[in-house]
Amino acid sequence: MKKLQFKVNINALVSKIYDIMLGISNKSTYEQWTSLFNPTSTYEGSWDKGNKILFIGVDDKGEKGGMVSRIVENIPNRFVSIQHYGLYQAGKEITEGPEVEKWANGFENYTFEENNGITTVTVDLDTAEDFLDYMNETYPKALAKLKELCEK
């Protein structure tokens, strides 16, 4: 696993960004910024600490797939920690095997810091070697979309 970090400064209050980023009030805001990863990106589950959450989308064959994860920590407007521990494929949660091992126990952490109405969102994430280029290319675009949504 490789560690990556992305940051974006957004001209909005942290409470608004947290709400839009996680889709708390309206799941469609989460789906809009994550559509850069997959046009059908969504989640099933809860952002509450300790809960299981599925990050899923439909692939080019029309099959639903994604990540099986748990919310390790959620301090509203400050910090969210997600641990990925499995894959979701063909309607099943897969939590062991070679494909899962590439991602097992990888973290995706969001840190929110507000200063004078400008909020810095920092994303720290572990990614599999074969997804490095994809994440380095796609994550900044997704965060630009988040910024656009939050600054409306």
N, CA, C and O atoms as a GROMACS GRO file, in nm:
protein
  608
    1MET      N    1   0.083  -0.119   0.000
    1MET     CA    2   0.000   0.000   0.000
    1MET      C    3   0.087   0.126   0.000
    1MET      O    4   0.191   0.132   0.065
    2LYS      N    5   0.041   0.222  -0.073
    2LYS     CA    6   0.109   0.352  -0.079
    2LYS      C    7   0.020   0.455  -0.011
    2LYS      O    8  -0.102   0.448  -0.019
    3LYS      N    9   0.084   0.551   0.055
    3LYS     CA   10   0.010   0.659   0.121
    3LYS      C   11   0.008   0.780   0.030
    3LYS      O   12   0.110   0.821  -0.025
    4LEU      N   13  -0.110   0.837   0.014
    4LEU     CA   14  -0.128   0.958  -0.066
    4LEU      C   15  -0.194   1.064   0.020
    4LEU      O   16  -0.266   1.034   0.115
    5GLN      N   17  -0.170   1.191  -0.016
    5GLN     CA   18  -0.238   1.300   0.053
    5GLN      C   19  -0.280   1.404  -0.049
    5GLN      O   20  -0.205   1.441  -0.140
    6PHE      N   21  -0.404   1.451  -0.032
    6PHE     CA   22  -0.459   1.557  -0.116
    6PHE      C   23  -0.519   1.663  -0.026
    6PHE      O   24  -0.574   1.632   0.080
    7LYS      N   25  -0.507   1.790  -0.068
    7LYS     CA   26  -0.564   1.900   0.010
    7LYS      C   27  -0.638   1.994  -0.083
    7LYS      O   28  -0.602   2.012  -0.200
    8VAL      N   29  -0.744   2.054  -0.029
    8VAL     CA   30  -0.816   2.158  -0.102
    8VAL      C   31  -0.862   2.263  -0.002
    8VAL      O   32  -0.909   2.230   0.107
    9ASN      N   33  -0.849   2.390  -0.041
    9ASN     CA   34  -0.902   2.500   0.040
    9ASN      C   35  -1.035   2.542  -0.020
    9ASN      O   36  -1.045   2.568  -0.140
   10ILE      N   37  -1.137   2.547   0.065
   10ILE     CA   38  -1.272   2.577   0.020
   10ILE      C   39  -1.324   2.698   0.096
   10ILE      O   40  -1.316   2.705   0.219
   11ASN      N   41  -1.377   2.794   0.022
   11ASN     CA   42  -1.430   2.916   0.081
   11ASN      C   43  -1.573   2.891   0.131
   11ASN      O   44  -1.671   2.936   0.072
   12ALA      N   45  -1.581   2.817   0.242
   12ALA     CA   46  -1.710   2.783   0.302
   12ALA      C   47  -1.685   2.735   0.445
   12ALA      O   48  -1.574   2.692   0.479
   13LEU      N   49  -1.789   2.742   0.526
   13LEU     CA   50  -1.779   2.696   0.663
   13LEU      C   51  -1.764   2.544   0.667
   13LEU      O   52  -1.818   2.473   0.583
   14VAL      N   53  -1.689   2.497   0.765
   14VAL     CA   54  -1.662   2.354   0.777
   14VAL      C   55  -1.791   2.272   0.788
   14VAL      O   56  -1.800   2.163   0.732
   15SER      N   57  -1.891   2.324   0.858
   15SER     CA   58  -2.016   2.248   0.875
   15SER      C   59  -2.084   2.222   0.741
   15SER      O   60  -2.141   2.115   0.720
   16LYS      N   61  -2.078   2.319   0.651
   16LYS     CA   62  -2.138   2.302   0.518
   16LYS      C   63  -2.059   2.197   0.437
   16LYS      O   64  -2.118   2.111   0.372
   17ILE      N   65  -1.927   2.205   0.443
   17ILE     CA   66  -1.843   2.112   0.367
   17ILE      C   67  -1.861   1.969   0.417
   17ILE      O   68  -1.876   1.877   0.337
   18TYR      N   69  -1.859   1.951   0.547
   18TYR     CA   70  -1.878   1.819   0.608
   18TYR      C   71  -2.012   1.759   0.561
   18TYR      O   72  -2.018   1.643   0.522
   19ASP      N   73  -2.117   1.840   0.565
   19ASP     CA   74  -2.250   1.796   0.526
   19ASP      C   75  -2.254   1.756   0.378
   19ASP      O   76  -2.309   1.651   0.343
   20ILE      N   77  -2.198   1.839   0.291
   20ILE     CA   78  -2.200   1.812   0.147
   20ILE      C   79  -2.109   1.694   0.113
   20ILE      O   80  -2.147   1.608   0.034
   21MET      N   81  -1.990   1.690   0.172
   21MET     CA   82  -1.894   1.584   0.140
   21MET      C   83  -1.949   1.446   0.174
   21MET      O   84  -1.934   1.351   0.096
   22LEU      N   85  -2.013   1.434   0.291
   22LEU     CA   86  -2.064   1.303   0.333
   22LEU      C   87  -2.209   1.280   0.290
   22LEU      O   88  -2.262   1.170   0.306
   23GLY      N   89  -2.272   1.381   0.236
   23GLY     CA   90  -2.411   1.365   0.194
   23GLY      C   91  -2.505   1.348   0.312
   23GLY      O   92  -2.602   1.272   0.304
   24ILE      N   93  -2.477   1.417   0.422
   24ILE     CA   94  -2.555   1.401   0.545
   24ILE      C   95  -2.701   1.444   0.524
   24ILE      O   96  -2.793   1.367   0.551
   25SER      N   97  -2.722   1.566   0.475
   25SER     CA   98  -2.858   1.617   0.453
   25SER      C   99  -2.919   1.564   0.324
   25SER      O  100  -3.040   1.546   0.314
   26ASN      N  101  -2.832   1.539   0.226
   26ASN     CA  102  -2.878   1.499   0.094
   26ASN      C  103  -2.770   1.412   0.029
   26ASN      O  104  -2.666   1.463  -0.013
   27LYS      N  105  -2.796   1.283   0.020
   27LYS     CA  106  -2.696   1.188  -0.032
   27LYS      C  107  -2.646   1.228  -0.171
   27LYS      O  108  -2.535   1.192  -0.210
   28SER      N  109  -2.728   1.300  -0.247
   28SER     CA  110  -2.689   1.336  -0.383
   28SER      C  111  -2.564   1.424  -0.387
   28SER      O  112  -2.492   1.422  -0.487
   29THR      N  113  -2.536   1.501  -0.279
   29THR     CA  114  -2.415   1.583  -0.282
   29THR      C  115  -2.289   1.495  -0.274
   29THR      O  116  -2.189   1.524  -0.339
   30TYR      N  117  -2.295   1.388  -0.196
   30TYR     CA  118  -2.185   1.290  -0.193
   30TYR      C  119  -2.169   1.228  -0.333
   30TYR      O  120  -2.058   1.215  -0.384
   31GLU      N  121  -2.281   1.190  -0.392
   31GLU     CA  122  -2.279   1.124  -0.523
   31GLU      C  123  -2.225   1.216  -0.632
   31GLU      O  124  -2.162   1.169  -0.728
   32GLN      N  125  -2.248   1.347  -0.618
   32GLN     CA  126  -2.200   1.441  -0.720
   32GLN      C  127  -2.048   1.451  -0.721
   32GLN      O  128  -1.986   1.443  -0.827
   33TRP      N  129  -1.986   1.470  -0.604
   33TRP     CA  130  -1.840   1.486  -0.607
   33TRP      C  131  -1.769   1.353  -0.629
   33TRP      O  132  -1.660   1.351  -0.687
   34THR      N  133  -1.828   1.243  -0.584
   34THR     CA  134  -1.764   1.112  -0.604
   34THR      C  135  -1.793   1.054  -0.742
   34THR      O  136  -1.738   0.950  -0.779
   35SER      N  137  -1.879   1.120  -0.819
   35SER     CA  138  -1.906   1.073  -0.956
   35SER      C  139  -1.782   1.079  -1.044
   35SER      O  140  -1.777   1.017  -1.150
   36LEU      N  141  -1.680   1.154  -1.000
   36LEU     CA  142  -1.555   1.159  -1.075
   36LEU      C  143  -1.483   1.024  -1.069
   36LEU      O  144  -1.406   0.990  -1.159
   37PHE      N  145  -1.508   0.947  -0.963
   37PHE     CA  146  -1.451   0.813  -0.951
   37PHE      C  147  -1.533   0.712  -1.030
   37PHE      O  148  -1.478   0.625  -1.097
   38ASN      N  149  -1.665   0.725  -1.020
   38ASN     CA  150  -1.758   0.637  -1.092
   38ASN      C  151  -1.889   0.715  -1.104
   38ASN      O  152  -1.941   0.763  -1.003
   39PRO      N  153  -1.943   0.729  -1.225
   39PRO     CA  154  -2.066   0.808  -1.243
   39PRO      C  155  -2.184   0.760  -1.158
   39PRO      O  156  -2.278   0.837  -1.134
   40THR      N  157  -2.181   0.636  -1.112
   40THR     CA  158  -2.292   0.582  -1.032
   40THR      C  159  -2.255   0.568  -0.883
   40THR      O  160  -2.323   0.498  -0.808
   41SER      N  161  -2.148   0.634  -0.844
   41SER     CA  162  -2.097   0.622  -0.707
   41SER      C  163  -2.202   0.660  -0.603
   41SER      O  164  -2.270   0.762  -0.616
   42THR      N  165  -2.213   0.577  -0.500
   42THR     CA  166  -2.301   0.605  -0.386
   42THR      C  167  -2.249   0.528  -0.265
   42THR      O  168  -2.143   0.465  -0.270
   43TYR      N  169  -2.324   0.534  -0.158
   43TYR     CA  170  -2.290   0.453  -0.041
   43TYR      C  171  -2.418   0.395   0.017
   43TYR      O  172  -2.528   0.448   0.000
   44GLU      N  173  -2.400   0.283   0.087
   44GLU     CA  174  -2.510   0.220   0.161
   44GLU      C  175  -2.458   0.198   0.302
   44GLU      O  176  -2.353   0.137   0.322
   45GLY      N  177  -2.532   0.247   0.399
   45GLY     CA  178  -2.490   0.234   0.537
   45GLY      C  179  -2.491   0.370   0.605
   45GLY      O  180  -2.557   0.463   0.560
   46SER      N  181  -2.416   0.378   0.713
   46SER     CA  182  -2.418   0.498   0.797
   46SER      C  183  -2.276   0.546   0.823
   46SER      O  184  -2.182   0.467   0.830
   47TRP      N  185  -2.263   0.678   0.838
   47TRP     CA  186  -2.136   0.740   0.871
   47TRP      C  187  -2.108   0.738   1.021
   47TRP      O  188  -2.008   0.794   1.065
   48ASP      N  189  -2.193   0.674   1.100
   48ASP     CA  190  -2.173   0.671   1.245
   48ASP      C  191  -2.054   0.583   1.281
   48ASP      O  192  -2.031   0.478   1.220
   49LYS      N  193  -1.978   0.627   1.381
   49LYS     CA  194  -1.860   0.553   1.427
   49LYS      C  195  -1.897   0.408   1.456
   49LYS      O  196  -1.996   0.380   1.523
   50GLY      N  197  -1.814   0.315   1.406
   50GLY     CA  198  -1.833   0.173   1.430
   50GLY      C  199  -1.922   0.104   1.327
   50GLY      O  200  -1.926  -0.019   1.323
   51ASN      N  201  -1.991   0.180   1.243
   51ASN     CA  202  -2.083   0.119   1.147
   51ASN      C  203  -2.013   0.073   1.020
   51ASN      O  204  -1.911   0.128   0.978
   52LYS      N  205  -2.072  -0.030   0.959
   52LYS     CA  206  -2.028  -0.077   0.828
   52LYS      C  207  -2.089   0.015   0.724
   52LYS      O  208  -2.202   0.062   0.738
   53ILE      N  209  -2.013   0.041   0.617
   53ILE     CA  210  -2.061   0.122   0.507
   53ILE      C  211  -2.006   0.064   0.377
   53ILE      O  212  -1.889   0.025   0.371
   54LEU      N  213  -2.089   0.057   0.275
   54LEU     CA  214  -2.047   0.008   0.144
   54LEU      C  215  -2.033   0.128   0.051
   54LEU      O  216  -2.125   0.210   0.040
   55PHE      N  217  -1.919   0.140  -0.015
   55PHE     CA  218  -1.898   0.243  -0.117
   55PHE      C  219  -1.908   0.171  -0.251
   55PHE      O  220  -1.820   0.093  -0.288
   56ILE      N  221  -2.017   0.198  -0.323
   56ILE     CA  222  -2.046   0.116  -0.440
   56ILE      C  223  -2.082   0.200  -0.562
   56ILE      O  224  -2.116   0.318  -0.554
   57GLY      N  225  -2.074   0.132  -0.674
   57GLY     CA  226  -2.114   0.188  -0.803
   57GLY      C  227  -2.135   0.074  -0.899
   57GLY      O  228  -2.107  -0.042  -0.867
   58VAL      N  229  -2.185   0.107  -1.016
   58VAL     CA  230  -2.210   0.005  -1.119
   58VAL      C  231  -2.098   0.014  -1.222
   58VAL      O  232  -2.063   0.122  -1.268
   59ASP      N  233  -2.041  -0.103  -1.258
   59ASP     CA  234  -1.932  -0.102  -1.354
   59ASP      C  235  -1.985  -0.105  -1.498
   59ASP      O  236  -2.106  -0.102  -1.521
   60ASP      N  237  -1.893  -0.109  -1.594
   60ASP     CA  238  -1.933  -0.103  -1.735
   60ASP      C  239  -2.010  -0.227  -1.782
   60ASP      O  240  -2.067  -0.228  -1.891
   61LYS      N  241  -2.013  -0.332  -1.700
   61LYS     CA  242  -2.092  -0.452  -1.732
   61LYS      C  243  -2.228  -0.448  -1.663
   61LYS      O  244  -2.307  -0.542  -1.675
   62GLY      N  245  -2.256  -0.338  -1.591
   62GLY     CA  246  -2.383  -0.325  -1.521
   62GLY      C  247  -2.387  -0.395  -1.387
   62GLY      O  248  -2.494  -0.412  -1.328
   63GLU      N  249  -2.271  -0.435  -1.337
   63GLU     CA  250  -2.264  -0.505  -1.209
   63GLU      C  251  -2.225  -0.410  -1.097
   63GLU      O  252  -2.136  -0.326  -1.112
   64LYS      N  253  -2.295  -0.425  -0.983
   64LYS     CA  254  -2.268  -0.341  -0.867
   64LYS      C  255  -2.144  -0.393  -0.794
   64LYS      O  256  -2.131  -0.513  -0.768
   65GLY      N  257  -2.052  -0.301  -0.762
   65GLY     CA  258  -1.931  -0.341  -0.692
   65GLY      C  259  -1.873  -0.224  -0.615
   65GLY      O  260  -1.918  -0.110  -0.630
   66GLY      N  261  -1.774  -0.253  -0.533
   66GLY     CA  262  -1.709  -0.147  -0.457
   66GLY      C  263  -1.635  -0.200  -0.336
   66GLY      O  264  -1.582  -0.310  -0.336
   67MET      N  265  -1.634  -0.116  -0.232
   67MET     CA  266  -1.556  -0.145  -0.112
   67MET      C  267  -1.648  -0.170   0.008
   67MET      O  268  -1.753  -0.108   0.022
   68VAL      N  269  -1.605  -0.264   0.093
   68VAL     CA  270  -1.671  -0.288   0.221
   68VAL      C  271  -1.582  -0.222   0.326
   68VAL      O  272  -1.462  -0.250   0.334
   69SER      N  273  -1.641  -0.133   0.404
   69SER     CA  274  -1.562  -0.050   0.495
   69SER      C  275  -1.632  -0.033   0.629
   69SER      O  276  -1.749  -0.067   0.645
   70ARG      N  277  -1.557   0.022   0.724
   70ARG     CA  278  -1.617   0.057   0.853
   70ARG      C  279  -1.572   0.198   0.888
   70ARG      O  280  -1.463   0.242   0.852
   71ILE      N  281  -1.660   0.267   0.959
   71ILE     CA  282  -1.627   0.402   1.007
   71ILE      C  283  -1.554   0.386   1.141
   71ILE      O  284  -1.615   0.350   1.242
   72VAL      N  285  -1.425   0.413   1.141
   72VAL     CA  286  -1.342   0.398   1.260
   72VAL      C  287  -1.363   0.517   1.354
   72VAL      O  288  -1.365   0.502   1.476
   73GLU      N  289  -1.379   0.635   1.294
   73GLU     CA  290  -1.400   0.756   1.374
   73GLU      C  291  -1.480   0.856   1.292
   73GLU      O  292  -1.462   0.866   1.170
   74ASN      N  293  -1.567   0.929   1.359
   74ASN     CA  294  -1.640   1.037   1.295
   74ASN      C  295  -1.664   1.146   1.399
   74ASN      O  296  -1.755   1.137   1.481
   75ILE      N  297  -1.580   1.247   1.394
   75ILE     CA  298  -1.596   1.364   1.480
   75ILE      C  299  -1.650   1.473   1.388
   75ILE      O  300  -1.573   1.533   1.312
   76PRO      N  301  -1.781   1.501   1.394
   76PRO     CA  302  -1.841   1.594   1.299
   76PRO      C  303  -1.762   1.725   1.286
   76PRO      O  304  -1.721   1.787   1.384
   77ASN      N  305  -1.744   1.764   1.158
   77ASN     CA  306  -1.676   1.889   1.122
   77ASN      C  307  -1.527   1.891   1.155
   77ASN      O  308  -1.463   1.996   1.144
   78ARG      N  309  -1.470   1.776   1.196
   78ARG     CA  310  -1.328   1.773   1.231
   78ARG      C  311  -1.252   1.660   1.163
   78ARG      O  312  -1.148   1.684   1.100
   79PHE      N  313  -1.304   1.535   1.174
   79PHE     CA  314  -1.226   1.420   1.130
   79PHE      C  315  -1.315   1.300   1.103
   79PHE      O  316  -1.405   1.269   1.182
   80VAL      N  317  -1.289   1.232   0.991
   80VAL     CA  318  -1.357   1.107   0.958
   80VAL      C  319  -1.251   1.007   0.916
   80VAL      O  320  -1.166   1.037   0.832
   81SER      N  321  -1.256   0.887   0.974
   81SER     CA  322  -1.162   0.781   0.940
   81SER      C  323  -1.239   0.658   0.893
   81SER      O  324  -1.327   0.607   0.964
   82ILE      N  325  -1.205   0.612   0.774
   82ILE     CA  326  -1.271   0.497   0.712
   82ILE      C  327  -1.166   0.388   0.694
   82ILE      O  328  -1.056   0.414   0.644
   83GLN      N  329  -1.199   0.266   0.735
   83GLN     CA  330  -1.109   0.152   0.713
   83GLN      C  331  -1.175   0.060   0.612
   83GLN      O  332  -1.287   0.012   0.633
   84HIS      N  333  -1.105   0.035   0.502
   84HIS     CA  334  -1.155  -0.056   0.399
   84HIS      C  335  -1.107  -0.197   0.433
   84HIS      O  336  -0.988  -0.219   0.457
   85TYR      N  337  -1.199  -0.292   0.436
   85TYR     CA  338  -1.158  -0.429   0.471
   85TYR      C  339  -1.212  -0.536   0.378
   85TYR      O  340  -1.194  -0.655   0.403
   86GLY      N  341  -1.279  -0.496   0.271
   86GLY     CA  342  -1.330  -0.597   0.179
   86GLY      C  343  -1.377  -0.534   0.049
   86GLY      O  344  -1.378  -0.412   0.033
   87LEU      N  345  -1.415  -0.622  -0.041
   87LEU     CA  346  -1.469  -0.581  -0.171
   87LEU      C  347  -1.614  -0.627  -0.181
   87LEU      O  348  -1.653  -0.728  -0.123
   88TYR      N  349  -1.691  -0.551  -0.256
   88TYR     CA  350  -1.830  -0.589  -0.283
   88TYR      C  351  -1.836  -0.621  -0.432
   88TYR      O  352  -1.811  -0.535  -0.516
   89GLN      N  353  -1.870  -0.747  -0.464
   89GLN     CA  354  -1.877  -0.790  -0.604
   89GLN      C  355  -1.993  -0.887  -0.621
   89GLN      O  356  -2.014  -0.977  -0.540
   90ALA      N  357  -2.068  -0.867  -0.727
   90ALA     CA  358  -2.179  -0.958  -0.763
   90ALA      C  359  -2.272  -0.985  -0.645
   90ALA      O  360  -2.315  -1.098  -0.622
   91GLY      N  361  -2.303  -0.880  -0.570
   91GLY     CA  362  -2.397  -0.893  -0.459
   91GLY      C  363  -2.342  -0.958  -0.334
   91GLY      O  364  -2.417  -0.990  -0.242
   92LYS      N  365  -2.209  -0.978  -0.329
   92LYS     CA  366  -2.149  -1.044  -0.213
   92LYS      C  367  -2.036  -0.960  -0.156
   92LYS      O  368  -1.964  -0.890  -0.227
   93GLU      N  369  -2.023  -0.969  -0.023
   93GLU     CA  370  -1.910  -0.906   0.045
   93GLU      C  371  -1.796  -1.007   0.052
   93GLU      O  372  -1.813  -1.118   0.104
   94ILE      N  373  -1.682  -0.970  -0.001
   94ILE     CA  374  -1.564  -1.057  -0.003
   94ILE      C  375  -1.461  -0.995   0.090
   94ILE      O  376  -1.415  -0.883   0.067
   95THR      N  377  -1.425  -1.068   0.195
   95THR     CA  378  -1.334  -1.011   0.294
   95THR      C  379  -1.201  -1.086   0.305
   95THR      O  380  -1.122  -1.061   0.396
   96GLU      N  381  -1.178  -1.178   0.212
   96GLU     CA  382  -1.046  -1.244   0.208
   96GLU      C  383  -1.014  -1.285   0.066
   96GLU      O  384  -1.102  -1.293  -0.019
   97GLY      N  385  -0.885  -1.311   0.041
   97GLY     CA  386  -0.839  -1.347  -0.092
   97GLY      C  387  -0.741  -1.245  -0.145
   97GLY      O  388  -0.724  -1.138  -0.086
   98PRO      N  389  -0.674  -1.277  -0.257
   98PRO     CA  390  -0.566  -1.192  -0.308
   98PRO      C  391  -0.610  -1.050  -0.347
   98PRO      O  392  -0.537  -0.955  -0.324
   99GLU      N  393  -0.729  -1.036  -0.406
   99GLU     CA  394  -0.776  -0.901  -0.443
   99GLU      C  395  -0.801  -0.816  -0.319
   99GLU      O  396  -0.770  -0.697  -0.318
  100VAL      N  397  -0.857  -0.877  -0.216
  100VAL     CA  398  -0.888  -0.806  -0.091
  100VAL      C  399  -0.759  -0.767  -0.020
  100VAL      O  400  -0.749  -0.659   0.038
  101GLU      N  401  -0.660  -0.856  -0.024
  101GLU     CA  402  -0.534  -0.831   0.046
  101GLU      C  403  -0.464  -0.704   0.000
  101GLU      O  404  -0.391  -0.642   0.076
  102LYS      N  405  -0.486  -0.664  -0.127
  102LYS     CA  406  -0.427  -0.541  -0.179
  102LYS      C  407  -0.481  -0.419  -0.105
  102LYS      O  408  -0.413  -0.317  -0.092
  103TRP      N  409  -0.606  -0.429  -0.056
  103TRP     CA  410  -0.674  -0.315   0.007
  103TRP      C  411  -0.694  -0.333   0.157
  103TRP      O  412  -0.721  -0.236   0.228
  104ALA      N  413  -0.679  -0.456   0.206
  104ALA     CA  414  -0.716  -0.486   0.344
  104ALA      C  415  -0.649  -0.391   0.442
  104ALA      O  416  -0.528  -0.367   0.437
  105ASN      N  417  -0.731  -0.338   0.531
  105ASN     CA  418  -0.686  -0.247   0.637
  105ASN      C  419  -0.630  -0.115   0.584
  105ASN      O  420  -0.555  -0.046   0.654
  106GLY      N  421  -0.666  -0.080   0.462
  106GLY     CA  422  -0.632   0.052   0.412
  106GLY      C  423  -0.724   0.156   0.473
  106GLY      O  424  -0.842   0.129   0.497
  107PHE      N  425  -0.672   0.273   0.498
  107PHE     CA  426  -0.750   0.382   0.557
  107PHE      C  427  -0.770   0.495   0.458
  107PHE      O  428  -0.688   0.518   0.369
  108GLU      N  429  -0.880   0.565   0.476
  108GLU     CA  430  -0.909   0.689   0.405
  108GLU      C  431  -0.956   0.786   0.512
  108GLU      O  432  -1.062   0.767   0.572
  109ASN      N  433  -0.877   0.888   0.536
  109ASN     CA  434  -0.906   0.983   0.645
  109ASN      C  435  -0.929   1.122   0.589
  109ASN      O  436  -0.857   1.169   0.501
  110TYR      N  437  -1.033   1.188   0.642
  110TYR     CA  438  -1.065   1.326   0.605
  110TYR      C  439  -1.046   1.414   0.728
  110TYR      O  440  -1.105   1.388   0.833
  111THR      N  441  -0.965   1.518   0.715
  111THR     CA  442  -0.945   1.614   0.823
  111THR      C  443  -0.995   1.751   0.774
  111THR      O  444  -0.962   1.794   0.664
  112PHE      N  445  -1.073   1.817   0.858
  112PHE     CA  446  -1.132   1.947   0.824
  112PHE      C  447  -1.076   2.052   0.920
  112PHE      O  448  -1.084   2.035   1.042
  113GLU      N  449  -1.018   2.161   0.866
  113GLU     CA  450  -0.965   2.270   0.948
  113GLU      C  451  -1.014   2.402   0.892
  113GLU      O  452  -0.983   2.439   0.779
  114GLU      N  453  -1.091   2.474   0.974
  114GLU     CA  454  -1.146   2.602   0.931
  114GLU      C  455  -1.066   2.717   0.992
  114GLU      O  456  -1.031   2.715   1.110
  115ASN      N  457  -1.038   2.817   0.908
  115ASN     CA  458  -0.966   2.936   0.954
  115ASN      C  459  -1.022   3.057   0.878
  115ASN      O  460  -1.002   3.069   0.757
  116ASN      N  461  -1.091   3.146   0.950
  116ASN     CA  462  -1.148   3.268   0.890
  116ASN      C  463  -1.238   3.238   0.770
  116ASN      O  464  -1.230   3.306   0.668
  117GLY      N  465  -1.323   3.137   0.782
  117GLY     CA  466  -1.419   3.106   0.676
  117GLY      C  467  -1.364   3.025   0.560
  117GLY      O  468  -1.437   2.989   0.468
  118ILE      N  469  -1.236   2.996   0.564
  118ILE     CA  470  -1.174   2.908   0.463
  118ILE      C  471  -1.147   2.775   0.531
  118ILE      O  472  -1.084   2.770   0.638
  119THR      N  473  -1.194   2.667   0.470
  119THR     CA  474  -1.174   2.535   0.528
  119THR      C  475  -1.078   2.455   0.441
  119THR      O  476  -1.095   2.445   0.320
  120THR      N  477  -0.977   2.399   0.505
  120THR     CA  478  -0.885   2.309   0.437
  120THR      C  479  -0.932   2.167   0.465
  120THR      O  480  -0.947   2.125   0.580
  121VAL      N  481  -0.956   2.094   0.356
  121VAL     CA  482  -0.992   1.952   0.366
  121VAL      C  483  -0.868   1.874   0.324
  121VAL      O  484  -0.817   1.890   0.213
  122THR      N  485  -0.819   1.790   0.414
  122THR     CA  486  -0.703   1.706   0.385
  122THR      C  487  -0.750   1.561   0.378
  122THR      O  488  -0.818   1.513   0.469
  123VAL      N  489  -0.714   1.494   0.271
  123VAL     CA  490  -0.747   1.353   0.253
  123VAL      C  491  -0.617   1.275   0.258
  123VAL      O  492  -0.526   1.297   0.178
  124ASP      N  493  -0.608   1.183   0.354
  124ASP     CA  494  -0.494   1.091   0.362
  124ASP      C  495  -0.548   0.953   0.330
  124ASP      O  496  -0.643   0.907   0.394
  125LEU      N  497  -0.488   0.887   0.230
  125LEU     CA  498  -0.540   0.757   0.196
  125LEU      C  499  -0.433   0.658   0.159
  125LEU      O  500  -0.329   0.692   0.104
  126ASP      N  501  -0.463   0.532   0.192
  126ASP     CA  502  -0.378   0.420   0.152
  126ASP      C  503  -0.439   0.364   0.024
  126ASP      O  504  -0.560   0.347   0.014
  127THR      N  505  -0.353   0.336  -0.074
  127THR     CA  506  -0.405   0.281  -0.198
  127THR      C  507  -0.314   0.170  -0.250
  127THR      O  508  -0.194   0.168  -0.224
  128ALA      N  509  -0.374   0.080  -0.323
  128ALA     CA  510  -0.298  -0.029  -0.384
  128ALA      C  511  -0.209   0.030  -0.494
  128ALA      O  512  -0.246   0.126  -0.562
  129GLU      N  513  -0.094  -0.029  -0.510
  129GLU     CA  514   0.007   0.018  -0.607
  129GLU      C  515  -0.054   0.039  -0.746
  129GLU      O  516  -0.024   0.138  -0.813
  130ASP      N  517  -0.139  -0.055  -0.791
  130ASP     CA  518  -0.194  -0.045  -0.926
  130ASP      C  519  -0.304   0.061  -0.940
  130ASP      O  520  -0.357   0.080  -1.049
  131PHE      N  521  -0.338   0.130  -0.830
  131PHE     CA  522  -0.437   0.238  -0.835
  131PHE      C  523  -0.372   0.376  -0.814
  131PHE      O  524  -0.443   0.477  -0.811
  132LEU      N  525  -0.240   0.381  -0.799
  132LEU     CA  526  -0.171   0.508  -0.772
  132LEU      C  527  -0.200   0.613  -0.878
  132LEU      O  528  -0.243   0.724  -0.844
  133ASP      N  529  -0.178   0.581  -1.003
  133ASP     CA  530  -0.199   0.678  -1.111
  133ASP      C  531  -0.344   0.724  -1.114
  133ASP      O  532  -0.372   0.843  -1.129
  134TYR      N  533  -0.436   0.630  -1.100
  134TYR     CA  534  -0.578   0.662  -1.102
  134TYR      C  535  -0.614   0.759  -0.989
  134TYR      O  536  -0.682   0.859  -1.012
  135MET      N  537  -0.568   0.730  -0.868
  135MET     CA  538  -0.600   0.816  -0.755
  135MET      C  539  -0.534   0.954  -0.769
  135MET      O  540  -0.597   1.056  -0.742
  136ASN      N  541  -0.408   0.956  -0.813
  136ASN     CA  542  -0.338   1.084  -0.831
  136ASN      C  543  -0.404   1.171  -0.937
  136ASN      O  544  -0.400   1.294  -0.929
  137GLU      N  545  -0.465   1.109  -1.034
  137GLU     CA  546  -0.534   1.183  -1.140
  137GLU      C  547  -0.676   1.221  -1.099
  137GLU      O  548  -0.721   1.332  -1.126
  138THR      N  549  -0.747   1.129  -1.034
  138THR     CA  550  -0.890   1.147  -1.010
  138THR      C  551  -0.921   1.222  -0.881
  138THR      O  552  -1.014   1.303  -0.879
  139TYR      N  553  -0.847   1.199  -0.774
  139TYR     CA  554  -0.882   1.262  -0.646
  139TYR      C  555  -0.880   1.416  -0.654
  139TYR      O  556  -0.973   1.479  -0.603
  140PRO      N  557  -0.778   1.478  -0.716
  140PRO     CA  558  -0.782   1.625  -0.726
  140PRO      C  559  -0.905   1.676  -0.803
  140PRO      O  560  -0.960   1.780  -0.768
  141LYS      N  561  -0.947   1.604  -0.905
  141LYS     CA  562  -1.066   1.644  -0.981
  141LYS      C  563  -1.191   1.632  -0.894
  141LYS      O  564  -1.279   1.718  -0.898
  142ALA      N  565  -1.199   1.526  -0.815
  142ALA     CA  566  -1.314   1.506  -0.727
  142ALA      C  567  -1.318   1.616  -0.621
  142ALA      O  568  -1.425   1.668  -0.590
  143LEU      N  569  -1.202   1.652  -0.566
  143LEU     CA  570  -1.199   1.760  -0.466
  143LEU      C  571  -1.232   1.895  -0.528
  143LEU      O  572  -1.289   1.981  -0.461
  144ALA      N  573  -1.197   1.916  -0.653
  144ALA     CA  574  -1.236   2.040  -0.723
  144ALA      C  575  -1.388   2.045  -0.738
  144ALA      O  576  -1.449   2.151  -0.725
  145LYS      N  577  -1.448   1.930  -0.765
  145LYS     CA  578  -1.594   1.923  -0.775
  145LYS      C  579  -1.657   1.950  -0.637
  145LYS      O  580  -1.758   2.020  -0.628
  146LEU      N  581  -1.600   1.895  -0.531
  146LEU     CA  582  -1.648   1.921  -0.396
  146LEU      C  583  -1.642   2.071  -0.366
  146LEU      O  584  -1.737   2.129  -0.314
  147LYS      N  585  -1.530   2.134  -0.400
  147LYS     CA  586  -1.511   2.278  -0.380
  147LYS      C  587  -1.620   2.356  -0.453
  147LYS      O  588  -1.679   2.449  -0.397
  148GLU      N  589  -1.646   2.319  -0.576
  148GLU     CA  590  -1.749   2.385  -0.656
  148GLU      C  591  -1.886   2.374  -0.589
  148GLU      O  592  -1.960   2.472  -0.581
  149LEU      N  593  -1.920   2.255  -0.543
  149LEU     CA  594  -2.049   2.233  -0.476
  149LEU      C  595  -2.060   2.316  -0.348
  149LEU      O  596  -2.166   2.373  -0.320
  150CYS      N  597  -1.952   2.324  -0.272
  150CYS     CA  598  -1.955   2.392  -0.142
  150CYS      C  599  -1.954   2.544  -0.155
  150CYS      O  600  -2.004   2.614  -0.067
  151GLU      N  601  -1.897   2.594  -0.263
  151GLU     CA  602  -1.886   2.740  -0.279
  151GLU      C  603  -2.005   2.801  -0.353
  151GLU      O  604  -2.007   2.922  -0.378
  152LYS      N  605  -2.103   2.718  -0.388
  152LYS     CA  606  -2.225   2.769  -0.456
  152LYS      C  607  -2.302   2.861  -0.365
  152LYS      O  608  -2.406   2.913  -0.404
   0.00000   0.00000   0.00000
